[in-house]
């Protein structure tokens, strides 16, 4: 099963932080159930990440690493690729960037 995280078209820090809070609650539930093989698809299309949101994404990424087998990300262009590399380096997550949701889904379920 693929868990889809919709961070698309978020324009404000407050909105982004609220969505991160919701997804963190789900991550905590999954961890409490002892699951560690989640396939996660994150859509950042049209969103802007900066300031405290980036810090919260880094924290969520470290936690996500404990419960995911693979993570695919779409909607990464330009400067967001640099930010993602920073998060990936810090969290050591097994993730890949794709241009489309379909490509990302195919990769997630390919093994």
N, C-alpha and C positions, 0 to 999 in steps of 0.2 A: 504494500500500500504506500502511496506517495502522499506525504503531508505537504500541502500547498500553502505557502506563506505569501500573502498578498500585501506587499509594501508598495504597490504601484500608485503613481500619481499623488503621492503625499508631498505637500508643499511646505508644511510648517513643522517646527520641532515638537510642539504640543501634540499634534496629530500623530506624528511618528512615535513619540514616547508612549502614547496611549496604545497603539497597535503593538509595540514591543512588549508592553506590560501584559497584554492579552496572550501573546504567543509565549511569553515566559511562563505563564500559568499552565499552559498546555505542556510545555517542556518539563515542568516540575511534576506534573501528573504522570507523564510517560516514564520519567526516571523513577518515580515512586513505585511504578508497576514493574520495574526491573527490566524494561525494554532498552536495548542498546543497538538496534539495527534499523532504525528509521531511515527512510528515503525521503529527503526533504528537497522541495523545489521552491526557491525564493524568487519572486518577481519584483524587481526594483525599477521597472520601466517608468520613466517620467517623474521619478522622485529625486529629491535633493537631500543629501546627507551632510550634516556639518555639526560642529560644536559638540554639545553633550549627547546628541544622537549617536555620533560616531563612537563615543565612549560606551554607550549602552549596547550598541551593536557588538563591540568587542567583547563585552562581558557576556552577552547572550551567545556569542560564537563559541566562547570557551565552554559554556554549559552545553551547548548544542553538540559539540564534539563528543561528549560522553554518551549521547543517545543516538547518534546517527552513524549509519554505515557509509552513506554517500550524500553529498549535497550538490545540487545544480542551481546555478544562478543565471537569470536572464535580465536584460535591461541595463547592462553595464556598458557604458560608452565613455570615451574621453577620460576625464579626470577621475571618474568613479572607478576605473580599472586600477588606478594607483591606490585609491583608498581600499579597494578589495584586497589587493596584494598585501597591504599593511595588516589588515584584519587576518588574512590567511597566514601570514608569517607569525603573528602573535598567537593565534589559536591553534596552528598546525592542523587545520581542518582538511578533510578529503573533499575538496570541492572543485568544480569546473564551471567555466562560464560558457554560455551558449547564446546564440542569436535568437532562437525561437523556443517557445514552450515545448513544441513537439520534439525538437532535437534533445532538449533537456530530459524530457520524459523517457525517450528511447534510451539515453545513456543510463539513467537511473535504474532501469529494469533490465539492462543488458547482461547482468551477471547473475 
